[in-house]
Amino acid sequence: MAANRSTDDQLVALRAALVPDAGSASARAALLAALASKHNLLVAAAAEAVADHELEGFDAALAGAYDRFLDNAVKRDALCRAKTAAVRALHHTSSGATTVFLRGIRYVQLEPVWGGSQDTAVELRGLCAFGLVRNDYPDVLIELADLLADAEPMARVAAARAIAYSERREGGVPLLRFKVQTGDSDVRVTSACIAGLLALAPEHSLPFVAELARRPNPELREAALLALGESRRPEALPLLTELAEHAVTEADAGVVLLAVALLRSDAAWGHLLDLIREGSTTHARAAIDALATYRDDSALRARTLAAVEARDDARLLAHAREAMQPKR
């Protein structure tokens, strides 16, 4: 691509070269030229195209682009666009980019913002974590343990998710349990760790997570409850129904019954509908609100309204009709 053409013109030319066949020789030449560019937006667009079209044979060009934009990175690759796109493409297409992933999982790019600086390499570190797992890097849990202590919350979230993705139960479960027990300033990290435990070792972790759901810390309790629901494990339903029985306030009942709804099973729907028909007003209202998460499901909406009508409670029926209004 000619050096005197604007970046916008080069982006247009690159997109045109990918039509109609992104795997053609001409498209390949255009992608390689773009990946060699000094313009980070053009490199990012080319890397994204390689990933989107699952194209092979670009590993060296992608790794070269990553390395090139480490030099004077804040000025030449603002927001880490080129490096992140290159790593994402390598993550999807390569089994031999371990060196790039090892550098990337430790890479921090602080850019000036009003009142201080911001790390723009958080997503990149997360992608590299998953890349090392996919490449079956032998010491991946050591790298993920370090990332679990990262300064940025979303990097710690990525570490927890990558630990679960690794399926390395022997080392992963202790790491995640330790992180949950020691706590984190961001509940998203705790939630990711709990979800990771239920994914890695569900039978072993269910009692532990149920115990977390009984603790006085409201954020920890909610994180545990929602993780139980999102696990979709049938064994979680008896635990959640027991916890719901001891919920005193509507807010407490609401969180537990939302977790029941997240199980998305016939048994879970049946339990919530029974509460609407026969439970206390507090539990019935919370069950309606939980089922309202799926108010666009016409069949479930009809079952919910039928259960409320069977109760013969005008105020509750009015609440249900409002709550179950479809979103679209």
Beta strands, then each sheet from edge to edge (+ up, - down):
strand 1: 110-113
strand 2: 116-119
sheet 1: 1+ 2-
end
